[in-house]
């Protein structure tokens, strides 16, 4: 099965745009939280893009990051599903996108729960592992792996079928 390069380029750009704005949003929120926590800022000026959140308290901004992360995961998940579907031209592989997301989210959650139960806080290596796993989810890595795997298996199956037909 051939890759649809038109969709490949389109989804590459969509992942890049989504990733850029996701990063910009979270960096800006962290910057605003720093200002609210310390009461000053010696760094670059606050991005105008984030001023609509200036009215919220530090705690509100902190807890706003959780639903924002969930929204980001959903957006990347939908984009991954659509990319796999349209780039490969098949609906069959949607399950692998869902399974990958569920496995990584489960591992990230278990890591956080383990860290909380063992250390009574969410700031150690378990938290780092969880953030790393969620970082994979909020990127095109899963999509790239699924597309590459599908292409390799398709080529391998074609080569096997050719060998069998040559043998007879």
Order of alpha helices (4+ residues) and beta strands (2+ residues): alpha-alpha-alpha-alpha-alpha
